[in-house]
Amino acid sequence: MSEAARNILLVAACALIDADGRILLAQRPEGKSLAGLWEFPGGKVEPGETPEESLVRELHEELGITTKVACLAPLTFASHTYEKFHLLMPLYVCRRYEGIPHGKEGQALKWVKPQALRDYPMPPADEPLIPMLQDTLGTSDYYPVSVEFGCGY
């Protein structure tokens, strides 16, 4: 078993969708690994957290927005081996939240139409998520991924 296979890192990511059907991307800041690349907001799942709970926390810490677990709809996941760890990353869709996203950690943000996602360089683990988002969100105003009842926003 490789060192990367033994070190599995669970990171939850979110495709935050605005009223115009655009997806929010965040640019990794200087000083972090993969700096300058664009990614879906999210972060490491801490011990004792579910992926959904970590996203509620991370979206507030990174973007200054508030959402609920019930507002997160699981869509797909990525599984990618980096040199020192293996990344397992569930991707959720969120259309309902309170606040206006802003980069609280100095990261640049960009709202992007699904068909333009490939115009933004992304980490290797994020790239395979693009086709699923494009197929799911498409270019119409109808979005088949729904959130659970009780989202409350």
SVG drawing of the C-alpha trace seen along z (x, -y; Angstrom):
<svg xmlns="http://www.w3.org/2000/svg" viewBox="-40 -40 44 42">
<polyline fill="none" stroke="black" stroke-width="0.4" points="0.0,0.0 1.4,-3.4 1.9,-6.2 -0.7,-8.3 -3.3,-5.4 -2.8,-5.2 -3.3,-9.0 -6.8,-9.6 -7.9,-13.3 -11.6,-14.0 -12.4,-17.4 -16.0,-18.6 -16.6,-21.0 -19.6,-23.1 -20.9,-24.3 -22.7,-27.4 -25.2,-28.5 -26.6,-32.0 -29.9,-33.2 -28.5,-33.3 -27.3,-29.7 -23.6,-30.6 -21.2,-28.7 -18.9,-30.3 -15.2,-29.6 -12.5,-30.6 -8.8,-31.2 -6.3,-29.5 -4.2,-32.3 -0.4,-32.7 1.5,-30.7 -0.9,-27.7 -0.3,-24.6 -1.7,-24.9 -1.8,-28.7 -3.5,-30.5 -5.8,-27.6 -9.6,-27.9 -11.6,-25.6 -15.0,-25.0 -15.3,-26.4 -15.0,-24.0 -12.4,-22.4 -11.2,-19.6 -13.7,-17.6 -12.7,-17.9 -12.9,-14.9 -16.5,-14.6 -18.0,-16.5 -20.0,-15.2 -19.1,-16.6 -22.3,-18.7 -21.4,-20.2 -17.9,-21.0 -19.4,-22.8 -21.7,-24.9 -18.7,-25.9 -16.3,-26.4 -18.8,-28.5 -19.2,-30.8 -15.5,-31.0 -14.3,-31.4 -17.2,-33.3 -19.2,-34.9 -22.4,-33.2 -24.8,-31.1 -26.6,-27.9 -28.0,-24.8 -27.2,-21.1 -30.7,-20.6 -29.7,-23.1 -26.8,-21.0 -27.6,-18.4 -25.0,-15.8 -24.1,-15.6 -20.9,-13.6 -17.4,-13.0 -13.8,-13.1 -11.1,-10.6 -7.6,-11.7 -4.1,-10.6 -1.6,-13.3 2.0,-12.6 1.6,-12.5 -2.1,-11.8 -5.3,-10.6 -8.1,-13.1 -11.7,-12.0 -14.0,-15.0 -17.8,-14.9 -19.3,-17.8 -22.6,-19.3 -24.8,-21.8 -26.2,-24.7 -28.7,-27.3 -30.1,-28.6 -28.0,-30.6 -28.0,-34.0 -25.5,-36.7 -23.3,-37.8 -20.2,-35.7 -16.9,-37.5 -13.4,-36.2 -12.8,-36.5 -9.3,-34.9 -8.1,-37.2 -9.1,-34.8 -10.4,-36.0 -14.0,-34.9 -15.6,-34.6 -19.2,-33.6 -18.9,-31.4 -21.5,-29.9 -21.3,-26.1 -20.2,-26.0 -17.3,-28.4 -15.8,-26.3 -13.0,-24.8 -11.8,-28.4 -10.4,-28.4 -7.4,-26.3 -8.3,-23.9 -6.5,-21.4 -6.5,-17.9 -9.1,-16.7 -11.6,-19.4 -11.4,-18.9 -13.4,-15.6 -16.3,-17.4 -16.9,-19.8 -18.8,-17.5 -21.2,-16.4 -22.0,-20.0 -22.4,-20.9 -24.7,-18.0 -26.7,-18.7 -27.0,-22.4 -26.7,-22.8 -27.7,-26.2 -31.4,-26.3 -33.2,-27.7 -34.3,-24.2 -32.1,-22.6 -32.9,-18.9 -30.8,-18.7 -33.1,-19.6 -32.5,-20.2 -34.3,-18.5 -37.5,-20.0 -36.9,-22.2 -34.0,-24.2 -35.7,-27.3 -34.2,-30.1"/>
</svg>
